[in-house]
């Protein structure tokens, strides 16, 4: 099973930035912004409670769910002064479901 690694930044208003080798945006249940190819979904505004991240969804070009990933590990990396002192975490995700687009 393939594993993806990502780094997330978490501020007081929830998760703001999601970067990985493939382009993506981090969203929360309370703060849905622009649609992107990949979404890291949380159970609401997570703040410092980054362990509440539950899964990552990959969307097709028609904004339908294509793949779902479970967060397997998360570790605190410190605070990033270049990101307004947001908390920085590294996560590892594994795919748990894949829906091929026909």
N, C-alpha and C positions, 0 to 999 in steps of 0.2 A: 504494500500500500504506500502510495506516495505521500511525502510529508512536505508541507510548506512552512516556511518560517516568516515571521512578520515582526515589525516593531510598531508599537502604538504609543501615542502620547495622550495622557489623560489630564484634563484640567478640572477646575471646580464645576464647570458646566457640563461635564461629561467628556466623552471621547471626541477629539477634534481632528486628529490626523492619523491616517493609516498608511504605512508604506511597506511594500514588499517587492520582490523581484518583478512581479506583475503589477501594473497600475491598479490602484484601488482607493476607495474612500471609506473611512470608518463612519458608521451611522449609529445613532442610538434610537430606541423606540420613541423617544420624546423629541428628537431633533432630526427629522428626515430632511435632507437637503436635495442636491441634484442627484439624479440616478447615475450609477457608474457600473462598470462591468462586474465588480466584486463589492460585496457589502459585508462588513463585520458587524454583527448584530448583537445588541446587549439587551438586558432586561430593564432598560430605563437608564436614567442618568447615573453613571457608575462612579464618578468622582474617584476617590481612592480605592473603591471596592472593585478593582479590576478583575477579581476572580468571578465576578458575576457575568463575564462574557461567556456566552454559551455556544454560539456557532457562527460560522461564516457562510454566507450564501453567495453563489456565483449566478449572475443573471445572464440570460440570452440577450440578443440584440433587441428582442421584443419585450424585455423586462419581465420575463417569466423565469421562475426558479429553474436553474440548470444543475447546480451541484450544491451540496451542503457539507460543511466541515465542522468537526468538533474540536474545540480547543483542548489540547492534551496537556500543555504545561504553560505556565506563565511565571515570569520572574521580574522583579523590580530592578531597573538599571540605574535609577537615580533621577535627578531633576535636570532638565535641559534649559539653560538660560537663553538659548536662541529661540526657544518655543514658549516664551513668557513663563518660564519656570514650571512648566507642566511636568507631571510625573511621566517617566519613560519606562515602558515595559517591553519585554521580548516575549513573544508567544510562539508556540508550535501547534499547527493544526493538521488534522488528518481528515481526508474525505470520508464521509459516512454514507453518502447517497449520491447518485449521479443519474440525471434524467437526460438522455440524449435528445437533442433538438432535431426533429425530422424535417 
